[in-house]
Amino acid sequence: MLKRKSIPHITINRLSIYYRCLEKIVEAENKKDYYIISSSKIAEMTGINSAQIRKDLAYFGQFGKRGTGYYIKNLHIELRKILGLDKRWSVIIAGAGNLGQALVNYKGFKKRGFIIKGIFDNNPLSIGKKLDHVYIYDIEEMEKFIRKKNIMIGVLTVSANSAQEVANKMVKSGIRAILNFAPTHLILPPEIKLHNVDLSIEFESLTYYLSL
């Protein structure tokens, strides 16, 4: 088995797809403890080539039997562990604008163990208010909050101009992974895991294909 850091990022993304696929089956077929699924069936459900599925899973061990398939519940549990979904993760969001609010209101995060502990902003009109079950704090309190609550994941929904400064404060306070929605390139220490989500780029990739 390879070290996790050497496994391609795209493979991890596909593991999440496989996990969701299995989760739907487990929820629908919860009485069939030993129900088996083939890589071909997973391919049919996900649109991912069956050979690629077998290759992706092989990075992490031998989960199925050749010519037989995978025990759904077993594979579902193993993927849950691999993706860290068997733990609860404390998260903060910097930026209480429309996107930050939408993320707080999305119920799927809590289901998968991502617990949003606080939102931080510099707008006096927002500070002190509550979104769903989460309070909006002054951005000046963020570093102290991260240390006190032992937060490991930070989400940036701030403007491009302030993203680097806020990210630096997160890292300084102990954040180990950042999901960045700000449309800018961040420079962070190599040990910090950074994922960038630029919605404009996603739209541009769509319009490229529409323009062919």
N, C-alpha and C positions, 0 to 999 in steps of 0.2 A: 504494500500500500504506500502511495506517495504521501509526502508531507502536505498538509492542507494548503500551505502557502504556495505550493507549486502547481496546484490544480487550477485550471483556467477559470476565470470569472464567469464566462458564459456557461460553463458546466454547472456552477453553483446556481445560476439563474434557472437552468433547466431542472435541477433538483427540486426547486420550489414548485415548478409546474407539475412534476411527477407527484409531489406531495399533495397538491390540491386535487389532482386527479384521484388519488387513492382515498383522500379524505371524503370525497363525495360518495365513493363506493362504501366505505366503512360506515358512514352515517346512514346510508340507505339500506345496507345489508348487515346491520349490526348483529344479527343472529348467526351469520355464517362465518364462524371463527376461522375456518380453514379454507376459505374460498381462495382459489388460485387465479392469477392473472398472468397472461403472457406478455412479452415485450411487444408483440404485434398488436395486442389489444390496447396497450398503453399508447402505442404509436397512433392507432386509430382515434383515440380520445384526445390526444395532444397535438397531432400533426407533426410529430418529431419522428424521424427515421428510427426503426426498431434497433438497427445495428448501433446507432448513436446512443440510444437508451441503455443498451447493454454495456457499451463502453463507459458511459458516464457512471453507472452503478458500480462497475468493476474497479473504479478508483478507490472505492471504500470497502471492498470486500466481496465475498461470494454470497449473494443473497438468495439466488434461485438455483434450480437444477436444470441442466441442459435438456431441452425437449419437454420440460414440464411447466416451468414458469416460476412465479413468485407467490409466496403466501402473502396475501394482501395485508393482513393485520401486522404481520412481522415486519414487512417492508415499510409500512406506514410508521411503525414505531421507530425503526432504525433511521429513517429519513428525518423524523422529528428530532431525534438526538443529534444527528449530523448538522442540521440547520440551527441547532440551539433552541428549538421551540419547546423543549422540555423544561426550560427555565423561564423565569420572569425577568424582564429587562426594564430598568427605569430609564425614561426618556424625557428630555426637555425640548421645548421649541423656542427659538429666538425669532420673534416676529409675530405679532397678533393681528396681522392683516387678514384679508379674505382667505388666502391659502392656509395660513396658520390655523384659522378658525375651522376650515374644512377638514384639516387633518385631525383636529381635536374631536370633531363630530363624527369621524369615521369609526364605527364600532368594531371593525375587523381587526384593528391593532390589539385591542385588549384580548380578544379571542385567541390571538397567537402569542400572548404573553408580553406584549409591548405596552407598558403602563406609562402614560404621559403624566408626569408629576407636576409640571408647571410650565407656564408660558411667560416669556419675558419681552418687554417692549419699553420704548422710551416716550410713548405718547401718554401724557397725563390723563387724557380722557378715557384711556383703556385700563391704566394701572388700577388695581383694586377690584376690578370687575371679575366675574366668573363666567367661563364658557363651559357649559355642561357641568362637570364636577371639578374643573381645573381652574385655579386662580391665575390671574395675570399679574405678574410681579414687575417691579422696576428693573430694567436691564442692569442697573448698578448692583443689584442683589444677586445676580446670576452666579458669579464665581463662588461666593459664600454658600449658596444653595447647592451647587454641584458638589462641593466638598462635603457638606453636611449630610446630603442624601446619597452620596456615593453614586452619582449618575455616570453612566458609561457611554450613553448614546445621545448625541445632540443633533437637532434638525435646524437648518438655517432657512428661514423664509423672509429674510431681511433684504434690503436693497443691495445692489451690486457694490455700491460705494462703501457700505459698512460691513460687508460680509467677512472680509479678511480680518478686520479688527475684532469682530465678535468671535470668529473661529479661533483666533489666537487666545482669547480669554477662556474659551471652552477648553482648549488644549492645556493651557496653563493650570486650569483648575482640576484636571484629571479625566476629562472626556477622552475616550479611546477610539470612538468612531463617530463620523459626521456624515449626515445625509444633507447635501447642499442643493437647494432649489434656486439659489441666487445665480443669475446669469453671468458668472465671472469665474476666472481660474484662481484657485486658492493654492497657496504655497504652505505646506504643512510638514512637520517632521515625518520621516518615512515610516515610523512605527504607528502612525495614526491612519486608520482605515477611512478613506474618503470615497464616497459615492456622489457623483454629480447627476442631477436630474434637471436637464434644460428642456423645458416644454417647447420652446421655440424651435430647437433643433429637431425634436420629434415631429413637429408639424412640417418642418421643411423637408424631412425625409419622406413624408407622405406626399407632399406636393411635387417632389421630384418625380415620383413614380406616376402621379396623375398627369404630369406634363409630357411623358414619353409619347 
